[in-house]
């Protein structure tokens, strides 16, 4: 990227002045630029150099009217362009009608570079109602479609599956893996989820980079993210394997949690006195990264005090959240915890990040939507009376103390969710069926005779 200096002048300025100002600004910024949370600022340097040239070349006839805020962003406000390859064989069908990186949501189609050969089947653990659909699907995939089926080890540990002798020959053909221990990112061509929305969230958490296409069957309680019915699973799975189906790219949040080490180290001073202290600042910081599909929730935990956290946007403090907490969500997560806290519902194709307070102690703190490309940072305020707690899609819950930080931005690895019809119709169908959006008894027709009164 290059530095851009936006200047306005009352009257035309000689080229010699313009060139000298640019060169001096460039040299000055190299020496005195200040790096702060992803931004490199040089406003002070630019102003100083311009004032020097104004004094040198004359009076107010060449005085600049304004200096446009100069900085270099690390990323676009619209967020990173999402990857369009999903797993080892799937990709998005290129649309020559697309303008820049923006496509009509209804035109997003899935295709295969090579025929898919492997599938990951994710089943909700210890749900007896899913045993028969799980067995039927696995038999169909292995016997009729000759697919390599990946299943998590803890699924096969269910006595109802392990003890089924008739299913034993199918189990022997499975490839198994363990969460957080085995990497299957380059082995699975697509994913089939059996359960509710939580099953899809779990599937997302298994892949920290490129995610294979996900086909989700509605076998849970709500099913906002699971558009497929299991009754016709054979024809639907066959259609997916053949390719060219509609998909929706559900953006995720890339979250980085930096924690200060609180382990005390012992040392003996010159007088032989034992002193306990923290480790050095470089070696005592621990960083964790997560990919989040729905939301990051920061709350007050078990404390009875208000949570008191500072919220930064691109390095600038924008507000302090005083209340039960704050929700940072994707458009997909806007219909989850965020909507219960009073946020608007946003279609998953909209590039945005939502910030929703939880029971704020302020009448004016409303939910806001910010561009997908910004970087948010959450830290405990100095005045905070207690620690905070954070969770990622309802999992990995952990305590946040003074000195810890949570950095959030849009990930370039979305979840390609396979649609039943298309992204727009599926979303409105979910709003109507799952949330009963705008359901109201119809107003009666007013006859002409009643209208006279």
C-alpha positions as CSV (number, residue, x, y, z in Angstrom):
1,X,0.0,0.0,0.0
2,X,1.0,3.6,-0.5
3,X,0.7,6.8,1.6
4,X,-1.9,9.2,0.3
5,X,-1.9,12.9,1.3
6,X,-5.1,14.8,0.6
7,X,-4.5,18.5,0.5
8,X,-6.7,21.4,-0.6
9,X,-5.5,24.9,-1.6
10,X,-7.1,28.3,-2.1
11,X,-5.2,28.9,-5.3
12,X,-3.0,26.8,-7.6
13,X,0.4,26.0,-6.2
14,X,3.6,25.7,-8.3
15,X,4.7,22.1,-9.1
16,X,8.0,22.7,-7.3
17,X,6.1,23.3,-4.0
18,X,3.8,20.3,-4.6
19,X,6.7,17.9,-5.3
20,X,8.7,19.2,-2.3
21,X,5.8,18.9,0.1
22,X,5.2,15.3,-1.0
23,X,8.9,14.3,-0.7
24,X,9.2,15.9,2.7
25,X,6.0,14.4,4.0
26,X,7.2,10.9,2.8
27,X,10.6,11.3,4.4
28,X,9.1,12.7,7.6
29,X,6.6,9.9,7.9
30,X,9.3,7.3,7.6
31,X,11.1,8.8,10.5
32,X,8.2,9.8,12.7
33,X,5.3,7.6,11.8
34,X,3.4,6.2,14.7
35,X,2.0,2.7,14.6
36,X,-1.1,2.2,16.7
37,X,-3.4,-0.8,16.5
38,X,-3.1,-1.4,12.7
39,X,-3.0,2.3,11.7
40,X,0.1,4.3,10.7
41,X,-0.5,8.0,11.4
42,X,1.4,10.9,10.0
43,X,-0.9,13.9,10.5
44,X,1.5,15.8,12.7
45,X,4.4,15.3,10.3
46,X,2.3,16.5,7.3
47,X,1.0,19.6,9.1
48,X,4.5,20.5,10.3
49,X,6.1,20.2,6.8
50,X,3.2,22.2,5.2
51,X,3.6,25.0,7.7
52,X,7.3,25.2,6.8
53,X,6.6,25.5,3.1
54,X,3.9,28.1,3.7
55,X,6.4,30.2,5.5
56,X,9.0,29.7,2.8
57,X,6.9,30.3,-0.3
58,X,4.8,33.1,0.9
59,X,1.6,34.3,2.3
60,X,-2.0,33.2,2.8
61,X,-2.7,33.0,-1.0
62,X,-1.2,29.5,-1.0
63,X,-2.3,28.5,2.5
64,X,-4.0,25.1,2.6
65,X,-7.6,24.9,3.7
66,X,-7.5,21.5,5.3
67,X,-5.3,18.4,5.7
68,X,-7.3,15.3,5.1
69,X,-6.7,12.7,7.8
70,X,-3.8,10.6,6.5
71,X,-3.5,7.0,7.4
72,X,-2.9,3.6,6.0
73,X,-5.4,0.8,6.7
74,X,-4.4,-2.8,7.0
75,X,-7.6,-3.9,5.3
76,X,-10.7,-2.7,3.5
77,X,-13.7,-1.4,5.4
78,X,-15.7,-4.0,3.5
79,X,-13.7,-6.7,5.1
80,X,-11.4,-9.3,3.5
81,X,-12.5,-10.9,0.3
82,X,-13.7,-14.4,1.4
83,X,-11.9,-17.4,0.0
84,X,-13.9,-19.1,-2.8
85,X,-12.3,-22.6,-2.4
86,X,-13.9,-24.8,0.3
87,X,-11.9,-27.9,1.4
88,X,-9.8,-29.8,-1.1
89,X,-12.3,-30.0,-4.0
90,X,-15.2,-27.5,-3.7
91,X,-15.2,-23.9,-5.0
92,X,-17.7,-21.3,-6.0
93,X,-18.9,-21.2,-9.5
94,X,-17.5,-18.0,-11.2
95,X,-20.1,-15.5,-12.3
96,X,-18.9,-13.3,-15.2
97,X,-21.8,-10.9,-14.3
98,X,-20.2,-10.1,-10.9
99,X,-19.0,-6.6,-10.3
100,X,-15.8,-6.4,-8.2
101,X,-16.3,-8.9,-5.3
102,X,-20.0,-8.4,-4.9
103,X,-22.4,-11.0,-6.3
104,X,-26.1,-11.2,-6.4
105,X,-26.9,-13.6,-3.4
106,X,-29.2,-15.7,-5.6
107,X,-26.3,-16.3,-8.1
108,X,-23.9,-17.9,-5.6
109,X,-23.4,-21.5,-6.8
110,X,-21.3,-24.4,-5.6
111,X,-19.3,-26.5,-8.1
112,X,-16.6,-29.2,-7.8
113,X,-13.1,-29.2,-9.3
114,X,-13.2,-33.0,-9.0
115,X,-16.0,-35.4,-7.9
116,X,-16.2,-35.4,-4.1
117,X,-15.1,-38.7,-2.5
118,X,-15.2,-38.0,1.3
119,X,-17.8,-36.6,3.7
120,X,-17.8,-35.7,7.3
121,X,-21.0,-36.7,9.1
122,X,-21.6,-34.7,12.3
123,X,-24.3,-36.0,14.7
124,X,-25.7,-34.5,17.9
125,X,-24.2,-36.5,20.7
126,X,-26.5,-38.7,22.9
127,X,-29.7,-38.0,21.0
128,X,-31.6,-41.2,20.6
129,X,-33.9,-39.7,17.9
130,X,-30.9,-39.3,15.6
131,X,-29.7,-42.9,15.7
132,X,-31.8,-44.2,12.9
133,X,-31.3,-41.2,10.5
134,X,-27.5,-41.4,11.2
135,X,-27.4,-45.1,10.4
136,X,-29.5,-44.7,7.2
137,X,-27.4,-41.9,5.9
138,X,-24.1,-43.7,6.6
139,X,-25.4,-46.8,4.8
140,X,-26.5,-44.7,1.8
141,X,-23.1,-42.9,1.6
142,X,-20.9,-45.9,1.9
143,X,-22.9,-48.6,0.1
144,X,-24.7,-46.6,-2.6
145,X,-22.4,-43.6,-3.2
146,X,-19.0,-45.2,-2.3
147,X,-18.0,-42.3,-0.2
148,X,-15.3,-42.2,2.5
149,X,-17.2,-41.3,5.7
150,X,-15.5,-39.4,8.5
151,X,-17.1,-39.7,12.0
152,X,-16.0,-38.4,15.3
153,X,-14.8,-41.0,17.7
154,X,-17.1,-40.0,20.5
155,X,-20.1,-40.5,18.2
156,X,-19.1,-44.2,17.8
157,X,-18.7,-44.5,21.6
158,X,-22.5,-44.4,21.9
159,X,-23.5,-47.9,23.2
160,X,-26.5,-47.8,20.9
161,X,-24.2,-47.6,17.9
162,X,-21.3,-49.7,19.1
163,X,-23.6,-52.5,20.2
164,X,-25.5,-52.7,16.9
165,X,-24.1,-55.8,15.2
166,X,-25.9,-55.2,12.0
167,X,-24.2,-51.8,11.7
168,X,-20.8,-53.2,12.6
169,X,-19.7,-53.7,8.9
170,X,-20.4,-50.1,8.2
171,X,-18.5,-48.9,11.2
172,X,-15.4,-50.7,10.0
173,X,-15.4,-48.5,6.9
174,X,-15.5,-45.3,8.9
175,X,-12.5,-42.9,9.3
176,X,-12.4,-41.5,12.8
177,X,-11.0,-38.3,14.3
178,X,-10.8,-36.5,17.6
179,X,-11.7,-32.8,18.2
180,X,-8.6,-30.5,18.7
181,X,-6.2,-33.4,18.1
182,X,-6.6,-34.6,14.5
183,X,-6.5,-32.3,11.5
184,X,-9.0,-33.3,8.8
185,X,-9.2,-29.9,6.9
186,X,-7.6,-31.4,3.8
187,X,-9.4,-34.7,3.9
188,X,-13.1,-33.8,3.9
189,X,-14.8,-32.7,0.7
190,X,-18.1,-31.7,2.3
191,X,-20.0,-31.9,5.6
192,X,-23.4,-33.2,6.6
193,X,-24.9,-32.1,9.9
194,X,-27.7,-34.0,11.7
195,X,-29.2,-31.9,14.5
196,X,-30.0,-28.3,15.1
197,X,-28.2,-25.0,14.8
198,X,-25.7,-26.0,17.4
199,X,-24.5,-28.8,15.2
200,X,-23.6,-26.4,12.4
201,X,-21.8,-24.1,14.9
202,X,-19.8,-27.1,16.1
203,X,-18.9,-28.1,12.5
204,X,-17.6,-24.5,12.0
205,X,-15.4,-24.8,15.1
206,X,-13.6,-27.8,13.7
207,X,-12.1,-25.8,10.8
208,X,-9.9,-22.8,11.6
209,X,-9.2,-22.0,8.0
210,X,-11.0,-23.2,4.8
211,X,-14.3,-24.9,5.6
212,X,-15.8,-27.5,3.3
213,X,-19.4,-27.0,2.1
214,X,-22.0,-27.8,4.8
215,X,-25.3,-29.4,4.3
216,X,-27.5,-29.2,7.4
217,X,-30.6,-31.3,8.1
218,X,-33.2,-30.0,10.4
219,X,-33.3,-32.6,13.2
220,X,-33.1,-30.3,16.2
221,X,-35.3,-27.9,18.0
222,X,-35.1,-24.5,16.2
223,X,-33.4,-25.2,12.9
224,X,-32.8,-21.6,11.7
225,X,-29.6,-22.6,10.0
226,X,-30.7,-26.1,8.9
227,X,-32.9,-25.8,5.8
228,X,-33.0,-29.5,4.7
229,X,-35.6,-32.0,5.6
230,X,-34.4,-35.6,6.2
231,X,-37.4,-37.2,4.5
232,X,-35.9,-36.8,1.0
233,X,-32.2,-37.0,2.0
234,X,-31.2,-39.4,-0.8
235,X,-32.2,-37.1,-3.7
236,X,-30.9,-34.1,-1.9
237,X,-27.5,-35.6,-1.1
238,X,-27.2,-36.9,-4.7
239,X,-27.9,-33.4,-6.0
240,X,-25.1,-32.0,-3.8
241,X,-22.6,-34.6,-5.0
242,X,-23.4,-33.8,-8.6
243,X,-22.7,-30.1,-7.8
244,X,-24.0,-26.7,-9.0
245,X,-26.2,-26.0,-6.0
246,X,-26.9,-22.7,-4.3
247,X,-24.7,-21.7,-1.4
248,X,-24.5,-18.8,1.1
249,X,-21.2,-17.6,2.5
250,X,-21.7,-17.1,6.2
251,X,-18.9,-14.8,7.4
252,X,-17.0,-15.6,10.6
253,X,-15.2,-13.5,13.1
254,X,-11.5,-14.0,13.6
255,X,-10.9,-13.6,17.3
256,X,-7.5,-13.3,19.1
257,X,-7.4,-13.4,22.9
258,X,-4.2,-12.2,24.5
259,X,-3.8,-13.0,28.2
260,X,-1.3,-11.8,30.7
261,X,0.4,-14.7,32.6
262,X,-0.4,-14.5,36.3
263,X,2.1,-17.2,37.3
264,X,4.4,-16.0,40.1
265,X,8.1,-16.6,39.7
266,X,10.4,-16.8,42.7
267,X,13.9,-15.3,42.9
268,X,16.3,-14.6,45.6
269,X,17.8,-11.1,45.9
270,X,21.3,-10.1,47.0
271,X,20.3,-10.2,50.7
272,X,18.9,-13.7,50.3
273,X,15.3,-12.6,50.5
274,X,12.7,-14.6,48.5
275,X,10.8,-12.3,46.1
276,X,7.7,-13.4,44.1
277,X,7.1,-11.6,40.8
278,X,5.4,-12.0,37.4
279,X,7.5,-13.1,34.4
280,X,8.8,-10.7,31.8
281,X,6.2,-8.9,29.6
282,X,7.2,-10.7,26.4
283,X,7.3,-14.2,27.6
284,X,4.3,-13.9,30.0
285,X,1.7,-13.2,27.3
286,X,-0.4,-16.0,25.9
287,X,-2.4,-15.7,22.6
288,X,-5.3,-17.8,21.6
289,X,-7.2,-17.7,18.3
290,X,-10.7,-18.7,17.3
291,X,-13.1,-18.7,14.3
292,X,-16.6,-17.7,15.4
293,X,-19.7,-18.1,13.3
294,X,-22.4,-16.6,15.5
295,X,-21.1,-14.3,18.2
296,X,-18.5,-13.3,20.8
297,X,-20.2,-12.6,24.2
298,X,-18.4,-10.7,26.9
299,X,-20.4,-10.7,30.2
300,X,-20.1,-10.1,33.9
301,X,-20.1,-13.8,34.7
302,X,-21.0,-14.7,38.3
303,X,-20.3,-11.2,39.7
304,X,-23.2,-9.0,40.9
305,X,-21.4,-5.9,39.7
306,X,-21.9,-4.3,36.3
307,X,-19.4,-5.3,33.6
308,X,-17.2,-2.4,32.7
309,X,-15.3,-2.9,29.5
310,X,-13.7,-0.5,27.0
311,X,-14.5,-0.9,23.3
312,X,-12.0,0.2,20.7
313,X,-12.5,0.5,17.0
314,X,-9.4,0.6,14.8
315,X,-7.4,1.6,17.9
316,X,-9.7,4.4,19.0
317,X,-11.8,4.2,22.2
318,X,-15.5,4.6,21.1
319,X,-17.3,3.7,24.3
320,X,-17.3,2.0,27.6
321,X,-19.9,-0.7,28.1
322,X,-21.5,-0.6,31.5
323,X,-24.2,-3.3,31.9
324,X,-24.5,-7.0,31.8
325,X,-22.1,-7.2,28.8
326,X,-21.8,-6.8,25.0
327,X,-22.4,-9.1,22.0
328,X,-20.2,-8.8,18.9
329,X,-21.9,-10.9,16.2
330,X,-21.8,-11.7,12.5
331,X,-24.9,-11.2,10.3
332,X,-25.6,-14.9,10.8
333,X,-25.5,-14.4,14.6
334,X,-27.9,-11.4,14.4
335,X,-30.8,-13.8,14.6
336,X,-29.4,-15.6,17.7
337,X,-28.4,-14.0,21.1
338,X,-28.2,-10.5,19.5
339,X,-31.9,-10.4,18.4
340,X,-32.9,-11.4,21.9
341,X,-31.0,-8.4,23.2
342,X,-32.8,-6.0,20.8
343,X,-30.6,-6.0,17.7
344,X,-31.8,-5.9,14.1
345,X,-31.8,-9.0,11.9
346,X,-29.2,-8.8,9.1
347,X,-29.0,-11.0,6.0
348,X,-25.9,-13.1,6.1
349,X,-24.7,-11.7,2.7
350,X,-24.4,-8.2,4.3
351,X,-20.7,-7.4,5.1
352,X,-21.0,-6.1,8.6
353,X,-20.3,-6.7,12.3
354,X,-22.9,-6.0,14.9
355,X,-22.3,-4.6,18.4
356,X,-25.2,-5.1,20.8
357,X,-25.1,-4.2,24.5
358,X,-26.7,-6.6,27.0
359,X,-28.9,-4.7,29.5
360,X,-26.9,-1.5,29.3
361,X,-27.3,0.9,32.3
362,X,-28.0,3.7,29.8
363,X,-31.2,4.7,27.9
364,X,-29.2,5.8,24.9
365,X,-27.0,2.8,24.2
366,X,-28.5,1.3,21.1
367,X,-27.1,-1.6,19.0
368,X,-24.9,-0.5,16.1
369,X,-23.6,-2.0,12.9
370,X,-20.1,-1.3,11.7
371,X,-18.3,-2.2,8.5
372,X,-16.9,-5.8,8.2
373,X,-13.3,-4.6,7.8
374,X,-12.9,-2.8,11.1
375,X,-10.9,-4.2,14.0
376,X,-12.6,-4.2,17.4
377,X,-10.8,-4.6,20.7
378,X,-12.3,-5.2,24.1
379,X,-10.5,-4.7,27.4
380,X,-11.5,-4.4,31.0
381,X,-11.7,-0.7,32.1
382,X,-9.3,0.5,34.7
383,X,-12.4,1.3,36.9
384,X,-13.8,-2.2,36.5
385,X,-14.7,-3.7,39.9
386,X,-14.7,-7.3,38.7
387,X,-13.4,-9.4,35.9
388,X,-15.4,-10.3,32.8
389,X,-16.1,-13.6,31.0
390,X,-16.0,-14.4,27.3
391,X,-17.4,-17.2,25.2
392,X,-17.3,-18.0,21.5
393,X,-20.5,-19.4,19.9
394,X,-21.4,-20.5,23.5
395,X,-18.2,-22.5,23.9
396,X,-14.6,-22.1,25.2
397,X,-15.8,-19.9,28.1
398,X,-12.9,-18.2,29.9
399,X,-12.2,-15.3,32.3
400,X,-10.9,-11.9,31.2
401,X,-8.8,-10.0,33.7
402,X,-7.0,-6.6,33.7
403,X,-4.4,-6.5,31.0
404,X,-6.1,-9.1,28.8
405,X,-7.5,-8.1,25.4
406,X,-9.9,-9.5,22.8
407,X,-9.3,-8.5,19.2
408,X,-12.1,-9.2,16.7
409,X,-12.3,-8.7,13.0
410,X,-14.0,-10.4,10.0
411,X,-12.3,-13.7,8.9
412,X,-11.5,-14.4,5.3
413,X,-12.7,-18.0,5.8
414,X,-16.5,-18.1,5.7
415,X,-18.7,-21.1,6.1
416,X,-20.2,-22.1,2.8
417,X,-23.7,-23.3,3.8
418,X,-25.6,-25.2,1.1
419,X,-29.1,-23.7,0.4
420,X,-32.3,-25.6,0.0
421,X,-33.5,-23.1,-2.6
422,X,-31.4,-19.9,-2.6
423,X,-29.9,-17.5,0.1
424,X,-32.7,-15.0,0.1
425,X,-35.7,-17.4,0.1
426,X,-34.1,-19.7,2.6
427,X,-33.5,-16.8,5.0
428,X,-37.0,-15.4,4.9
429,X,-38.4,-18.9,5.2
430,X,-36.4,-19.3,8.4
431,X,-37.7,-16.0,9.7
432,X,-41.3,-17.0,9.1
433,X,-41.1,-20.6,10.3
434,X,-38.6,-20.4,13.2
435,X,-39.1,-16.9,14.6
436,X,-42.6,-16.2,13.3
437,X,-41.5,-12.9,12.0
438,X,-44.4,-10.4,11.6
439,X,-47.1,-12.9,12.4
440,X,-50.3,-11.1,13.1
441,X,-54.0,-11.8,12.7
442,X,-55.2,-10.2,9.5
443,X,-57.4,-7.1,9.7
444,X,-60.9,-7.6,8.5
445,X,-62.1,-6.1,5.2
446,X,-64.2,-3.0,5.7
447,X,-67.4,-3.0,3.6
448,X,-68.8,0.1,2.0
449,X,-71.8,0.1,4.4
450,X,-69.4,0.2,7.4
451,X,-67.3,2.9,5.8
452,X,-70.3,5.3,5.9
453,X,-70.3,5.2,9.7
